[in-house]
């Protein structure tokens, strides 16, 4: 059976591995982005009180949460890192798939997701949802 030919890239272009390495260097360390011991304790406490993935629950599924997601990404929206009102218990597949697609779609899509979760949208005062 014939095999697929190797993919060629133009001379001098960067490989996917090189691009990802450069992106990781630009975004800084996890500590510089706010993920400290204080965050680890707060996230663990939040997950104890929210053991199931809230995104899966929207689809009628019950999956264990494995992380705490910031509904509004703190790399884009200043000042939301510690706003518990916009923390969401999530499983890895939802965070890596559906949530990333929503973030790429922009603020209107995140606002729509916030409403589905029963949370205030960013233009509303926190805790007002």
Protein Blocks (a to p, Z undefined) as FASTA:
>chain_A
ZZdddddddehiacfklmmmmmmmmnopfklnopafklmmmmmmmmmmmmbcfklmmnop
acddfbdcdfbacklmghklmmmklgccddfklmmmmmmmmmmnojklmmmmmmmnopac
fkbcehiZZ
